[in-house]
Each structure stands twice: as structure tokens, then as C-alpha cells.
Amino acid sequence: ILKGMVISTKMKRTIIIRRNYLHYIKKFNRFEKRHSNMAAHCSPAFEPKEGDIVTVGQCRPLSKTVRFNVLKVEKNQIFGNPRKVFMLF
């Protein structure tokens, strides 16, 4: 079960979520920001908007890229472009 931010709802019943995380660099004793995008199937019962926080769970492969299913949608007030915001969940 993973959490991420919705960044695209342009496909039919499929959304793209962005997962942000920090990666530690031992040499410089600091963290760097990284992210990964993943596709998730979204049931018509959910109406996620860009910037919402969703909880997804793993399921059988539904297509070439879709291996997760949306379980819960939490509304979020992010002003501006949700792709530019770095939030840890």
C-alpha cells in the first residue's frame, strides 16, 4: 500500500501518481529529492483531481504499465502546479 499525489487524470480510468522521496548521499552527508511516477487504475466511483493525495494497493497487471488500484482519495489544497510541489507523505 503506497501513497502519492495525482499529477495526471487525462486517461480513461487511469491516473498517474507521483511519489516523492529523499535519497541519502553519504559522500556529501546530505539528502537529494527524487521522485517516481506510476500509473494506477481508478474506479469510476472515485473522482480524483490533480493535486489530491491517493492511497493505492498492488493488484494483478491490468495493462502494460498499470499494476496498482486506487483505494482512497484525500482532497488536498495545493495552489499552483502540483508537479512542482515536493511533499513527503
N, C-alpha and C positions, 0 to 999 in steps of 0.2 A: 504494500500500500504506500503510495507516494503522493506528494503534494506539489503543485506547480501553478503558475499563472497562465491564464489563457492569453495567447497573443494573436490567434487567428481563428475565425469561425466561418471562413469562406467556403469550406467544403460541405457537402450534404452529409449530416450526421457524423461528421468527424471534425475534431478540433485539434489545434496544435498548442501544446503547453510547453512553457519554458521553465526549467529547473535550474535555479542559481545555487552555486556552492563556492566555497573557498578552498583553494589548494595551497598547501604549505610549501614554501621554498626554503629548504634547510640552509643553503649557502648564504642567503640574504636574511634569514631569520624573520621572514615576513610571509603574508598571505597574498595570493592573487585571486581576482574574481574570475570565475569560469561559469559557463552555462551549457546546458544541453537541451535540445528540443526533442519532443516526442509526440507522436500522433496518438490520439485516443478516440474511441468510439463514444458518441454522446447520444443517449436515448432522446427521442422527441419530447419526453416528459420534462427534461431539463432545458432551460433557456439561458445558457451562459453568455455573457458579454465579454468583450476584450477588457482585461484587467482584473477579472474575477479570479479567486483562488479556488481550484478544484482539487478534490481527492480522487485518485484513480487507483484501480486494482488490476492486477495482471489476470489475463484470461487467455484462451486459445487464440492462435493467429486468425484475425478476421480478414486481413489482406496482406499485401507485401510489407507494409510498414506499421500497421495497427495491431498492437498486442495488449492494449490496455483499455479499460472501460471506466467511464465516469461514474463515481459512486455518490459524490456530494458536491454541491456548488455553494460557495460562500461569496456573497456580494462584497465588493471592495470599491472604495472611493479613491481611485488614482486619477489625478488630473494630468493631462498631457499624454504622451506616448507611453503605453505600458511596456514597450520593448526596452526603453531606456532606463527603467527603474530596476535597481538591484535590491531584492528583498529576500532574506532567508526566512524559511517557514519553520 
